[in-house]
Each structure stands twice: as structure tokens, then as C-alpha cells.
Amino acid sequence: MAGNIYNDLMLQFWLILGCLLVVGEFIIPGLVVMFIGLGAMTVAGLLHYGVIESVISQFLTFFVSSMFYIFTLRFAVLYFYPCDTEKKNLEQELSHEGQTGEAVSDIAAGDVGSIKYSQSQWQAKNITTAKIEAGDKVEITGQENITLLVQKKDI
């Protein structure tokens, strides 16, 4: 009798958790939370039919079924219902080449200093053999990580 009450409580726990997670998909979109909720509902169904009983088998079933749903059904849903967002080439969008900035500090040949560009101060590397002095206009020729590659702009 006591085991039966325990199984009923666990069944209710997994069923409520599953429902909350499926509904939670509307709050936390990403098509993951729903499939974790389906894993919880799978455990509730297996508990109801007496297929599993121990807490260890419940959590193991929850983990395995959730991973199965995420790695199979999620990709199937995404295949048939692709997202509307357009993936852009970020390198082209973030390209600074050809833009003009102003040296904030003196930058020796091949050395790193600071420039003001696009209302921000950037780390910049002088790629020429001539010194760039503070206040000189510079042309951005490329980028290495977060450092802009610059040369003195011909006026």
C-alpha cells in the first residue's frame, strides 16, 4: 500500500514536471525544454504502466529519453520548420577596411597604439615603416582579432 502511494506521488511529480517544461517552451524558446518535458512525461507513462519503479531507473529513463528526444525529434522539427532568421557574413558586416580613424597616441613602425574610430578607442597596429603621430589620420587596412591594422592616411 505504501509503495503504491509512493508510485502515485512520483507519477504526479513526473507528469507535472513534464507539463511545466512543455509549457515552459513558450517562455524559454529554443526547442529544448519541450523535449526535456517529453522525457519527464515518458517516465510518468512508464511509471503508470509499471515498467519502471526505482528512483534510479526513473532518473536514468528521464536522462536517456530526454537526450533521445533532443537529438532526434528536435532536428526533425527544425528540418521541417526552419527558422526565419537570415545568417549574414559577419566578417563582411564587421569589416573596417578602408575606414578612417585618428591616432590617439604615437605609434612606432610595427608597434601597437591607440586610435579613435567610430566613436570608440581601438587598439591599432602600425603596419608601415613610418611612425604615426598622435592626431594623424589613419586608414584601417585590416584586423587581427581585436587589433585594427592601420597605416598613415595620404591626404
N, C-alpha and C positions, 0 to 999 in steps of 0.2 A: 504494500500500500504506500509506504513512504517513498519507495523507488518510483512509483507511478506519479506521485506529486512532483518529485524532482524532475522527471522527464517532461511533465507538463509545463513546469516553470522554464525549463531550458528551451522547450519548443516555443513558448511565448517570447522568450528572450530573443532567440534567433529570428523569429518571424517579425517582431517589432524592429529589431536592428536592420533586417533586410528592407523592410518598408521605409524606414527612415533614410537609409542610404540611397534607395532608388529615388525617393522624393528629393533627397539632398543633391541629386544630379542637377536639378534646376537651380540650386544655389551655387554649387561649385561645378561649373561645366567643365568638360574635358573628356567625357565618355569613359571614365574610370570608376567613379564612385558607384555608378549604377551596377556595374558588373561585380563589384565587391558586395553590393547588396544582393545580387542574384546568388552569390556564393553563400551568403547567410541564409537565404531562402532555401537553397539546396540542402543545407544542414537541417533546417526546420522540417523539410519534407522527408528526409531520411530518418529523422527522429520520430516523426509521426508514424511512419511505416515500420519502425522498429529495426531498421537496418544498422544503425549505429546507436551506441548508448554512452560510452565513456566520454569524459571531457576531453581526453587526449584525441580520441577519434573525431570528436566534433571539431576541434580546432584544426586538426590535420585536414579534414574534409573541407573546412572553410578555406584554408590556405590554398589547397590544391584546386578546388573548384573555382575560386576567385581568379587564380592565375590562369587557369584554363579559359575562363570566360574573357579575361582581359586580352590574352594573346590569340584568341580565335574570333570570338564574336565582335570584339571592338574593331579589329581590322576589317572584318566583313562589313560591318556597318559603315565604316569610313570609306570603304571601296564603293559601296552603293550610294552613299550620301556624302560626297566630298565637300570640304569646306569651301566657302566663297572667297576666302582671303587670297589675295594675289601675292606670290612671293616675288620680291624685287631683288635685283642685284645690288646688294648693299655696298659693294666696292664702288660701283658707279655712283650711287647716291651719296656716298660719303667722300667722294674724290675731291681733293682740294687742289689738284694740279691746275696750274695756270692762274690761280688766285693771287692776290697781292696782300701783303701784310707789312708791318712796320717793326723793325728791330727795337726791342726794349733795352737790350744790353749789347755790348760789343761781343761779336762772335768771331773768334780767330778762324783761320782756314782749317777746315776739317774738325772744328770743335763744336760744342753744343752750347747754346744760349737760349734766350727767350725772345719771342716775337708776339706782337698783338695782331690777332687775326679774327675776324668775325666776332668782335666784341668780347674776345676771351684772350687770355695769355696762354701761349703754347710753347712747349719745348721744341727747339728747332736746331737742326744741324746744318752748318755751312758746308756745302759740298764743293765749293770752289777753292782756289788757291789764294784768293784775295780776302782781306779782312772786311767784315761788315761792321759798321759802327752803329751805335745806338741812334735811332731816328731815321736810318736809311730805309728806303722802301725795298722790300724783298719779294721775290717771286717764288711761290711754292712749286717745286718740281716733282714731289713725290712724298711718300710717307713710309716710315719703318715703325711698325707698332703704333705708339702714340707720339712719336717724334716726327715732326714735319721736316722734310729736306728742302732747303732754301738756297737761293743764290741772289746776289745783289741785282736789283732790277735796273735795266738800262733805261734811262729816261730820255 
